[in-house]
Amino acid sequence: MRKNDRVTVVYFCKDEYLKLTGMVTRIDETARVLKIVNTKIAFEDIYELICEERVTEI
C-alpha cells in the first residue's frame, strides 16, 4: 500500500466498527497512523484493510 492507493478499511471507532473507502493521503509509520482522505486511523484500530486500486504515477 502506498500514498494515493484506493483502499477499503474496517476500523474500530467509539465502540463500533466502521467501513471507509477512499484514497490514502498519508502513512505515518512513526506515529502509526493511516490517513484516508481526511480521516486519521491508528494502526491498532484497523481490523481489515483491502487495497482496491493502485494508482501509478507517470
DRENZA-808818 format. One record per atom (N, C-alpha, C, O): residue number from 1; residue in three letters; x, y, z negated; atom name. Coordinates in steps of 0.1 Angstrom, whole numbers, plus 2048, in hexadecimal, padded with zeros to 3 digits. Atoms other than C-alpha are relative to their C-alpha. Layout:
<pts>
+-----+------+-----+-----+-----+------+
: seq : type :  px :  py :  pz : atom :
+-----+------+-----+-----+-----+------+
: NUM :  ala :   X :   Y :   Z :   CA :
...
+-----+------+-----+-----+-----+------+
</pts>
This chain:
<pts>
+-----+------+-----+-----+-----+------+
: seq : type :  px :  py :  pz : atom :
+-----+------+-----+-----+-----+------+
:   1 :  met : 808 : 7F4 : 800 :    N :
:   1 :  met : 800 : 800 : 800 :   CA :
:   1 :  met : 809 : 80C : 800 :    C :
:   1 :  met : 813 : 80D : 7F9 :    O :
:   2 :  arg : 7F9 : 7F4 : 7FF :    N :
:   2 :  arg : 80C : 822 : 809 :   CA :
:   2 :  arg : 7F7 : 80C : 801 :    C :
:   2 :  arg : 7EB : 80B : 802 :    O :
:   3 :  lys : 807 : 7F4 : 7FF :    N :
:   3 :  lys : 801 : 846 : 809 :   CA :
:   3 :  lys : 7F9 : 801 : 80E :    C :
:   3 :  lys : 7FE : 7FD : 818 :    O :
:   4 :  asn : 808 : 7FF : 7F4 :    N :
:   4 :  asn : 7E5 : 84C : 823 :   CA :
:   4 :  asn : 7F9 : 7F3 : 804 :    C :
:   4 :  asn : 7F1 : 7F3 : 80D :    O :
:   5 :  asp : 807 : 80C : 7FD :    N :
:   5 :  asp : 7DA : 828 : 823 :   CA :
:   5 :  asp : 7F1 : 801 : 7FB :    C :
:   5 :  asp : 7EF : 808 : 7F1 :    O :
:   6 :  arg : 80E : 801 : 804 :    N :
:   6 :  arg : 7B4 : 822 : 820 :   CA :
:   6 :  arg : 7FF : 7F4 : 7F7 :    C :
:   6 :  arg : 802 : 7E9 : 7FC :    O :
:   7 :  val : 801 : 80B : 80A :    N :
:   7 :  val : 7AD : 80D : 801 :   CA :
:   7 :  val : 7F2 : 800 : 7FA :    C :
:   7 :  val : 7EB : 80A : 7FA :    O :
:   8 :  thr : 80B : 801 : 809 :    N :
:   8 :  thr : 790 : 800 : 7ED :   CA :
:   8 :  thr : 805 : 7FB : 7F2 :    C :
:   8 :  thr : 80D : 7F1 : 7F2 :    O :
:   9 :  val : 7FB : 804 : 80E :    N :
:   9 :  val : 796 : 7FE : 7C7 :   CA :
:   9 :  val : 7F4 : 7FE : 7F7 :    C :
:   9 :  val : 7EB : 807 : 7F7 :    O :
:  10 :  val : 80A : 802 : 80B :    N :
:  10 :  val : 781 : 7F0 : 7AB :   CA :
:  10 :  val : 808 : 803 : 7F3 :    C :
:  10 :  val : 812 : 7FD : 7F1 :    O :
:  11 :  tyr : 7F8 : 7FC : 80C :    N :
:  11 :  tyr : 78C : 800 : 78A :   CA :
:  11 :  tyr : 7F6 : 803 : 7F4 :    C :
:  11 :  tyr : 7EA : 805 : 7F6 :    O :
:  12 :  phe : 808 : 7FE : 80C :    N :
:  12 :  phe : 780 : 804 : 766 :   CA :
:  12 :  phe : 801 : 80F : 7FC :    C :
:  12 :  phe : 80B : 815 : 7FC :    O :
:  13 :  cys : 801 : 7F2 : 804 :    N :
:  13 :  cys : 774 : 827 : 75C :   CA :
:  13 :  cys : 7F4 : 802 : 7F7 :    C :
:  13 :  cys : 7E9 : 7FF : 7FB :    O :
:  14 :  lys : 80A : 7FD : 809 :    N :
:  14 :  lys : 760 : 830 : 73D :   CA :
:  14 :  lys : 7F5 : 7F5 : 7FE :    C :
:  14 :  lys : 7EA : 7F7 : 801 :    O :
:  15 :  asp : 808 : 80B : 803 :    N :
:  15 :  asp : 752 : 80E : 734 :   CA :
:  15 :  asp : 7F9 : 7F9 : 80C :    C :
:  15 :  asp : 7EF : 7F2 : 80A :    O :
:  16 :  glu : 806 : 807 : 7F4 :    N :
:  16 :  glu : 749 : 803 : 758 :   CA :
:  16 :  glu : 80B : 7FF : 80B :    C :
:  16 :  glu : 815 : 806 : 80B :    O :
:  17 :  tyr : 7F7 : 801 : 7F4 :    N :
:  17 :  tyr : 75A : 7F8 : 778 :   CA :
:  17 :  tyr : 7FA : 808 : 80B :    C :
:  17 :  tyr : 7EE : 807 : 80E :    O :
:  18 :  leu : 804 : 7F8 : 7F4 :    N :
:  18 :  leu : 758 : 80F : 796 :   CA :
:  18 :  leu : 808 : 7FB : 80C :    C :
:  18 :  leu : 813 : 7F6 : 80B :    O :
:  19 :  lys : 7FA : 803 : 7F4 :    N :
:  19 :  lys : 760 : 809 : 7BA :   CA :
:  19 :  lys : 801 : 80C : 809 :    C :
:  19 :  lys : 7F8 : 814 : 80A :    O :
:  20 :  leu : 7FD : 7F4 : 7F8 :    N :
:  20 :  leu : 770 : 823 : 7D0 :   CA :
:  20 :  leu : 808 : 7FD : 80C :    C :
:  20 :  leu : 811 : 7F5 : 80C :    O :
:  21 :  thr : 7F9 : 802 : 7F3 :    N :
:  21 :  thr : 77B : 823 : 7F4 :   CA :
:  21 :  thr : 805 : 80E : 805 :    C :
:  21 :  thr : 7FD : 818 : 805 :    O :
:  22 :  gly : 7FA : 7F3 : 7FB :    N :
:  22 :  gly : 792 : 83F : 802 :   CA :
:  22 :  gly : 80E : 7FF : 803 :    C :
:  22 :  gly : 814 : 7F4 : 803 :    O :
:  23 :  met : 7F2 : 7FF : 7FC :    N :
:  23 :  met : 7B4 : 84A : 80C :   CA :
:  23 :  met : 809 : 802 : 7F4 :    C :
:  23 :  met : 806 : 80A : 7EB :    O :
:  24 :  val : 7F6 : 7FF : 80B :    N :
:  24 :  val : 7D2 : 846 : 7F5 :   CA :
:  24 :  val : 807 : 80D : 802 :    C :
:  24 :  val : 80D : 810 : 80D :    O :
:  25 :  thr : 7F9 : 7F3 : 7FF :    N :
:  25 :  thr : 7DF : 869 : 7EF :   CA :
:  25 :  thr : 80D : 801 : 7F8 :    C :
:  25 :  thr : 815 : 80A : 7FA :    O :
:  26 :  arg : 7F4 : 800 : 808 :    N :
:  26 :  arg : 7F9 : 861 : 7D5 :   CA :
:  26 :  arg : 802 : 7F3 : 7F8 :    C :
:  26 :  arg : 7F8 : 7ED : 7F4 :    O :
:  27 :  ile : 7FD : 80C : 808 :    N :
:  27 :  ile : 80A : 843 : 7C4 :   CA :
:  27 :  ile : 80C : 805 : 7F7 :    C :
:  27 :  ile : 817 : 808 : 7FC :    O :
:  28 :  asp : 7F6 : 7FB : 80A :    N :
:  28 :  asp : 81D : 84E : 7A4 :   CA :
:  28 :  asp : 804 : 7F4 : 7F8 :    C :
:  28 :  asp : 7FD : 7F1 : 7EE :    O :
:  29 :  glu : 7FB : 80C : 807 :    N :
:  29 :  glu : 831 : 830 : 798 :   CA :
:  29 :  glu : 805 : 804 : 7F2 :    C :
:  29 :  glu : 804 : 7FB : 7E9 :    O :
:  30 :  thr : 7FB : 7FC : 80D :    N :
:  30 :  thr : 840 : 844 : 77B :   CA :
:  30 :  thr : 7F4 : 801 : 7F6 :    C :
:  30 :  thr : 7F5 : 7FC : 7EB :    O :
:  31 :  ala : 80C : 7FE : 808 :    N :
:  31 :  ala : 81E : 84F : 76D :   CA :
:  31 :  ala : 7F6 : 7F4 : 801 :    C :
:  31 :  ala : 7ED : 7F4 : 7F9 :    O :
:  32 :  arg : 809 : 80C : 7FE :    N :
:  32 :  arg : 80E : 82E : 779 :   CA :
:  32 :  arg : 7F2 : 804 : 803 :    C :
:  32 :  arg : 7E8 : 800 : 7FD :    O :
:  33 :  val : 80D : 7FB : 7FC :    N :
:  33 :  val : 7F2 : 840 : 78B :   CA :
:  33 :  val : 7FF : 7FF : 80F :    C :
:  33 :  val : 808 : 802 : 816 :    O :
:  34 :  leu : 803 : 800 : 7F2 :    N :
:  34 :  leu : 7E2 : 83B : 7AD :   CA :
:  34 :  leu : 7F5 : 80A : 802 :    C :
:  34 :  leu : 7EB : 80B : 7FB :    O :
:  35 :  lys : 80A : 7F6 : 7FD :    N :
:  35 :  lys : 7CF : 858 : 7BC :   CA :
:  35 :  lys : 7FA : 7FD : 80E :    C :
:  35 :  lys : 801 : 7FC : 818 :    O :
:  36 :  ile : 808 : 802 : 7F4 :    N :
:  36 :  ile : 7B4 : 852 : 7D6 :   CA :
:  36 :  ile : 7F8 : 80C : 802 :    C :
:  36 :  ile : 7EF : 80F : 7FA :    O :
:  37 :  val : 806 : 7F3 : 7FD :    N :
:  37 :  val : 7A8 : 873 : 7E5 :   CA :
:  37 :  val : 803 : 808 : 7F4 :    C :
:  37 :  val : 80E : 80C : 7F1 :    O :
:  38 :  asn : 7FE : 7F7 : 80C :    N :
:  38 :  asn : 7A3 : 887 : 7C4 :   CA :
:  38 :  asn : 7FE : 7F8 : 7F3 :    C :
:  38 :  asn : 7FD : 7FE : 7E9 :    O :
:  39 :  thr : 802 : 809 : 80C :    N :
:  39 :  thr : 79E : 869 : 7AC :   CA :
:  39 :  thr : 80D : 7FA : 7FC :    C :
:  39 :  thr : 813 : 7F3 : 804 :    O :
:  40 :  lys : 7F4 : 806 : 805 :    N :
:  40 :  lys : 7BB : 85F : 796 :   CA :
:  40 :  lys : 7FC : 7F4 : 7F8 :    C :
:  40 :  lys : 7F3 : 7F4 : 7F0 :    O :
:  41 :  ile : 803 : 80D : 806 :    N :
:  41 :  ile : 7BB : 83B : 78B :   CA :
:  41 :  ile : 80D : 7FA : 7FA :    C :
:  41 :  ile : 817 : 7F8 : 801 :    O :
:  42 :  ala : 7F5 : 806 : 807 :    N :
:  42 :  ala : 7D3 : 82C : 771 :   CA :
:  42 :  ala : 802 : 7F2 : 805 :    C :
:  42 :  ala : 7F8 : 7EB : 807 :    O :
:  43 :  phe : 7FD : 80E : 7FB :    N :
:  43 :  phe : 7E4 : 80C : 77E :   CA :
:  43 :  phe : 7F9 : 7F6 : 7F7 :    C :
:  43 :  phe : 7F4 : 7EC : 7FC :    O :
:  44 :  glu : 805 : 80B : 809 :    N :
:  44 :  glu : 7D8 : 7F9 : 75F :   CA :
:  44 :  glu : 7F1 : 7FF : 800 :    C :
:  44 :  glu : 7EB : 7F6 : 7FB :    O :
:  45 :  asp : 80F : 800 : 7FE :    N :
:  45 :  asp : 7B3 : 802 : 767 :   CA :
:  45 :  asp : 7FC : 7F9 : 80D :    C :
:  45 :  asp : 7F0 : 7F7 : 80F :    O :
:  46 :  ile : 803 : 806 : 7F3 :    N :
:  46 :  ile : 7B5 : 7F2 : 789 :   CA :
:  46 :  ile : 7FD : 7F1 : 7FF :    C :
:  46 :  ile : 805 : 7EA : 7F9 :    O :
:  47 :  tyr : 804 : 80E : 800 :    N :
:  47 :  tyr : 7A2 : 7D1 : 78C :   CA :
:  47 :  tyr : 803 : 7F9 : 80D :    C :
:  47 :  tyr : 808 : 7EE : 80E :    O :
:  48 :  glu : 7FE : 805 : 7F2 :    N :
:  48 :  glu : 7A4 : 7CC : 7B2 :   CA :
:  48 :  glu : 803 : 80B : 809 :    C :
:  48 :  glu : 7FE : 816 : 808 :    O :
:  49 :  leu : 7FC : 7F6 : 7F6 :    N :
:  49 :  leu : 7B5 : 7DE : 7CE :   CA :
:  49 :  leu : 801 : 7FA : 80D :    C :
:  49 :  leu : 808 : 7F0 : 80F :    O :
:  50 :  ile : 800 : 806 : 7F3 :    N :
:  50 :  ile : 7AF : 7D7 : 7F3 :   CA :
:  50 :  ile : 805 : 80B : 80A :    C :
:  50 :  ile : 7FF : 816 : 80B :    O :
:  51 :  cys : 7FC : 7F6 : 7F6 :    N :
:  51 :  cys : 7C3 : 7E9 : 80E :   CA :
:  51 :  cys : 7F8 : 7FD : 80D :    C :
:  51 :  cys : 7FA : 7F2 : 813 :    O :
:  52 :  glu : 809 : 802 : 7F4 :    N :
:  52 :  glu : 7AA : 7ED : 82B :   CA :
:  52 :  glu : 806 : 804 : 80D :    C :
:  52 :  glu : 804 : 7FE : 817 :    O :
:  53 :  glu : 7FA : 7FA : 7F3 :    N :
:  53 :  glu : 7BE : 801 : 844 :   CA :
:  53 :  glu : 80D : 807 : 7FD :    C :
:  53 :  glu : 80E : 80F : 7F4 :    O :
:  54 :  arg : 7F3 : 7F9 : 801 :    N :
:  54 :  arg : 7E2 : 80B : 848 :   CA :
:  54 :  arg : 801 : 80A : 80B :    C :
:  54 :  arg : 7FF : 807 : 817 :    O :
:  55 :  val : 7FF : 7F5 : 7F7 :    N :
:  55 :  val : 7E7 : 82C : 858 :   CA :
:  55 :  val : 80F : 802 : 804 :    C :
:  55 :  val : 817 : 804 : 7FB :    O :
:  56 :  thr : 7F3 : 7FF : 7FB :    N :
:  56 :  thr : 806 : 82D : 86D :   CA :
:  56 :  thr : 803 : 80E : 805 :    C :
:  56 :  thr : 7FB : 814 : 80C :    O :
:  57 :  glu : 7FD : 7F3 : 7FC :    N :
:  57 :  glu : 818 : 84E : 872 :   CA :
:  57 :  glu : 809 : 7FF : 80D :    C :
:  57 :  glu : 812 : 7F6 : 80D :    O :
:  58 :  ile : 7F8 : 800 : 7F3 :    N :
:  58 :  ile : 827 : 855 : 895 :   CA :
:  58 :  ile : 80A : 80B : 7FF :    C :
:  58 :  ile : 812 : 80D : 809 :    O :
+-----+------+-----+-----+-----+------+
</pts>
